[in-house]
């Protein structure tokens, strides 16, 4: 499963692009791309590693749904993570440190 994380700074048209992708989710899926429904809360919930309430199972659940739908790619989009850095988190999603 490939995972594409689309992020951009606030006020750069992200909401419009996210709306387009959400509205095109069926077309994307026909091309092997799963774009989760549920908007900002679902997407941010998968990637908000800086949030003390973050649960890595949120990402795994979306991967599982994407696989079940037959997708090869999971696409997530959230401007909320555009200010994160590897130094803040310590590395990958598993906390293993910078690569």
Beta strands, then each sheet from edge to edge (+ up, - down):
strand 1: 2-6
strand 2: 33-35
strand 3: 73-77
sheet 1: 1+ 3+ 2+
end
